Amino acid sequence: TVLNPSPVPNRADDLSLPDVDVIVANVAETDQMYRLFHAEEAATHYEQITNLFSKMSPHRRAFIVTGGAEGVVGELRMEANDADWITTPFSFPAADVGKAVDTTGAGDCFTGTLMGALKGLTEQCWH
């Protein structure tokens, strides 16, 4: 299951999502969700973001935070055995597209493309 929390719920209780495998959110959504758990404090550090997604979905396989021109950061998790997880943080820079005219729908496009890749779709599907 892939979750893109847009719009962000108004209550922290609505963010308890134990069956979510992948969480994809932008920086603003991540900050809004973090503030539901931590009042006025902003999510500014990777550890805070990791803790947020651990509260939301302790058995998630991945989270990705999109940052527009700043690229993406995230974490992949795989079960090593019954009790342990192997965690791999990652970051990727954004592609240089020059001057962006309109970013409406960019996050939806990113999430849709990610979902297609996770389902094993190839580039041939898009032609």
N, C-alpha and C positions, 0 to 999 in steps of 0.2 A: 504494500500500500504506500502510495506517495502522497504526502501532505504539502500543500502550498497554502499557508494560513493567511489568505487574503479574502476578506478583511480579517483582522485579528479580533478574536473574541474579547468581550469586555470583562470576563471573569477568569481567574487562574484555573478554577475547577474545570472549565471547558477545554483546557489545554492538557489534560491528562489523557494521553492517547497511547496506551500500551501496545496496540497492534500496528502502529505505524512503522514502516521499514525505512523510509527515506523522508526527510524533512527538507524542503527547499524554501528559503525565505530571503527577502532582501534585507539590507542593513536596517532600514526603518522598521520593518515588521519585527525583526529580531529584537530591536530596542524596545518596541511596544510590548512584546511578550515578556521580556526580562523585567520591565517595570511592573507588570502584573504581580510578579513574585517579590520584587524588591523596591516597591514604592517609587521613590524619586531617583534612585540610583540608575545611571545609564550603563548599558553593557558595552564596555570599551575594551575588554581584554578577552583573548581567546578562551581562557579558562572559565570565565563567566559564561560565555556562550555555550561551551561544552556542558557545564553544569545545568544550564537552562534546558538544553535538549535531553539531558539525562533525566531530569524531573518529568519532562513531557512524555518521553518514550524510552524507558530504560533498556529496551531490547532492540533499539533501532539499528539498522545496518549502516546508515550514513546520514550526515546532514551537510547541507551546502548553504552558504550565505553568499548571495550575489551582491556585488558592490559597484555595479555600473562600470565606469571607466577604471575603477580600482581592481577589477577582476573578481575572482571568487576564492573563498577559503572554505574548508570543510574537513570532514573526517570520515574515513571508512572504517568499519568494524567487522571482524570475522570471528566466529567462535573457534577457539583453539581446542577446547575440550568442554566437558560439561560445565565448568565453572569459570573458565578464563576466556578473555577476549583479546584479540590482537587489534590494536588501534593504530591507524595510520593517518596522521594529519596531512593535508595537502593545500596548496594554493596555486592558482593559475592567473597570469596576467590577462587583462582584457585585450582583445584584438584591436589594433589601431585602425579605426574606421574613419579617421578624419573628424570632421564636425558632424555630430549627430543632429539631425533635423527634428526628429520626433521619436521619443523612446516609448511611446504608448504601446503596450503589449509586449515589450521586450522580455519581461519576466515570464509571461505566459509562453512565449516562444521558446525561451530557454528551458522551462520545465517540460514542455511538450517534446522537445528534442531529446532531453535527458530520458524521459519516459520511453521514447522510441528506442533509444540506445539500450536501455535496460531490458527491453523486450527482445533485443537482438535484431532489430530492423537494420538493414544496410542502406547505404546511400542510394542504391538502385530503387528503393521504394519511393524516393522523392523525385524521380525523373519521369 
